[in-house]
Amino acid sequence: MSNALVPSFGRRRPEPAPSPAGPVMRQAAEAAAPAAPAARPGPGAGAPLAELRALCLARIDPATVATMAPDRLAAEVERLLAEVATEQRMQLNAREQRQLALDLVDDMLGLGPLEPLLEDEAITDIMVNGHDKVFVEQRGKVVLSGIRFRDNQHLANIAQRIAAAVGRRIDESSPMVDARLADGSRVNIVFPPLAIDGPAVSIRKFARRVIDFDKLVEYGALTRPMARALQVAARCRLNVVISGGTGSGKTTMLNALSRMIDPGERVVTVEDAAELQLQQPHVVRLETRPPSLEGRGEVTQRDLVRNALRMRPDRIILGECRGPEAFDMLQAMNTGHDGSMSTVHANTSRDALIRIENMVMMGSFGLPTKAIRTQIAGAVDLILQVERQRDGSRRLVQVTELVGLEGDVFTLNDIFQLEHEGEDQDGRLRVRWKVSRARPAFMPRLAYFGQERAWAAALEEAER
């Protein structure tokens, strides 16, 4: 594919329309032609169709493609397919002709066979394990899709196009890359020889719809009283850590919680790959930068968190805490930036605190364990533990208050704790949340903001 082409990742597939005869791109060298698209399930897949693709690609001029709108390109490609099929005396019905035209346009301007998966809002993750195994996560379940690439070279071409769009390189000498599509979706690519069975591509799709607490209640992720309690916590500027495994819904919960931030506050977000969808008017979004091909120019999350402290923020939101930046985040929470939030990978609320401690120690600050735990106890107010469960649903399983330290041990109070009560006939888990009425240590903060009655009412309703 020519470098003159401008990728249009995440766009909607054009619907080809009948087009009058026009200038068709005819004099390109075969070497400049893009990789052929994968054979998708349906009529026409086979050797004659592959031959038709090759003949059509040989007549396409990449320089002309770069100047055409997607809709017009699709119409021209469909007309060219009909012309070539007639010349070669190949049978091609209207549906096959339209599908092949869409495949070719996707290959030239988008992500080839992955385009329909990117458009499907029910799909949250796309996992490519070599050219012939494309898995998707749909409604919390991972299933094998019917999508295939033509071969590993075809998959490699698409992966290299993704990397090139963000100024990165992916090949045997640089076999791993993180990138982001134009629609915000996160991409990780691993090339051979590290990936043994061919290029591996993992795409975490960016949610187009903003999910708030009302939606989470509707999905069964938490109850209405729990949502009210969390709204109170956000309004009272409690420092919150959201913990969970990969794909458990941490970012979704953080987005929902952030909607409770007062519009008058100045919020600075720090992320590896921008995923947060804050609705407030006064938001500064910062994103890390990987090193260049020469190994220079890297900007880490720690660099950004330290810089954020100089930007006069009311709150700092760290999209995901995964390294020494945990120390700077604790410093921010302890130095007047109340209401700050972050996510971490951990299996329980207590594990989340241990993980934060370990991340601080990764920075080799030379602090004793007691000092680190004292910093954590003074900084964190609430831990929200989210989990993807065996029925595919994502739920808030623990809302835990960090009360303080007893000696060297964290004292925790599980305000809400998920309990399982079996499953229904459809295999969906039946659950309830146990409520603790112990007086929280942050009650003075609730009183300061005039929210102690709202908090008590939420817990009383949750007990019914």
PEWO-V544603 format. One record per pair of residues at least 4 apart in sequence whose C-alpha atoms are under 6 Angstrom apart, sorted by the first residue. I is the first residue (numbers start at 1). J is the second residue. Records with the same first field share a line. If there is no record, write none. Layout:
I: J / J
This chain:
1: 32 / 33 / 34
2: 32 / 62
5: 66
7: 109 / 110
8: 109 / 110
9: 110 / 182
10: 183
14: 71
16: 74 / 75
17: 75
19: 75
25: 59 / 60 / 61
26: 59 / 60
27: 59
28: 59 / 60 / 61
30: 58
33: 57
35: 154
37: 103 / 107
38: 148 / 149 / 150
39: 45
45: 49
68: 73
77: 101
78: 101
81: 85
85: 89 / 90
105: 109
106: 110 / 112
107: 112
111: 115 / 158
122: 138
123: 137 / 138
124: 137 / 205
125: 136 / 137 / 203 / 204 / 205
126: 135 / 136 / 202 / 203
127: 134 / 135 / 201 / 202
128: 134 / 200 / 201
129: 133 / 200
130: 197 / 198 / 199 / 200
131: 148 / 149 / 151 / 152 / 155
132: 148
134: 145
135: 143 / 144 / 145
136: 142 / 143
137: 141 / 142
140: 392 / 393
141: 392
150: 154
152: 198
160: 170
163: 168 / 169
164: 168
170: 174 / 175
171: 175
175: 190 / 191
176: 189 / 190
177: 188 / 189
178: 187 / 188
179: 187
180: 184 / 185 / 186 / 187
181: 185
184: 206
185: 204 / 205 / 206
186: 203 / 204
187: 202 / 203
188: 201 / 202
189: 200 / 201
190: 195 / 199 / 200
191: 195 / 199
192: 196
195: 199
211: 215
212: 256
213: 256
216: 221
217: 221 / 222 / 223
221: 394 / 395 / 396
222: 396
225: 458 / 462
229: 455 / 458
233: 238
234: 260
236: 449
237: 338 / 339
238: 339 / 381
239: 338 / 339 / 340 / 341 / 380 / 381
240: 341 / 382 / 383
241: 341 / 342 / 343 / 383
242: 343 / 383 / 384
243: 343 / 344 / 345 / 346 / 384 / 385
244: 248 / 345 / 346 / 347 / 385 / 386 / 387
245: 345 / 346
248: 387 / 388 / 394
263: 280
265: 314
266: 282 / 313 / 314
267: 283 / 313 / 314 / 315 / 316
268: 283 / 284 / 285 / 316
269: 285 / 286 / 316 / 317 / 318
270: 286 / 287 / 318 / 319
271: 287 / 319
272: 287 / 288
288: 299 / 300 / 301
289: 298 / 299
290: 298
291: 295 / 296 / 297 / 298
292: 296
302: 325
304: 308
314: 337
315: 337 / 339 / 340
316: 340
317: 340 / 341 / 342
318: 342
319: 342
320: 342 / 343 / 344
321: 343 / 344
323: 359
324: 359 / 360 / 362 / 363
326: 360
327: 360
330: 379
332: 337
333: 337 / 338 / 379
334: 379
346: 351 / 352
349: 383 / 385
376: 380
377: 404
381: 401 / 402
382: 400 / 401
383: 399 / 400
384: 398 / 399
385: 396 / 397 / 398
386: 395 / 396 / 397
387: 394 / 395
388: 393 / 394
389: 393
391: 428
397: 417 / 418
398: 416 / 417
399: 414 / 415 / 416
400: 413 / 414 / 415
401: 412 / 413
402: 412
403: 411 / 412 / 441
404: 410 / 411
405: 409 / 410 / 411
415: 435 / 436
416: 433 / 434 / 435
417: 433 / 434
418: 432 / 433
419: 431 / 432 / 433
420: 431
421: 430 / 431
422: 429 / 430
423: 427 / 428 / 429 / 430
424: 428
446: 451 / 452
447: 451 / 452
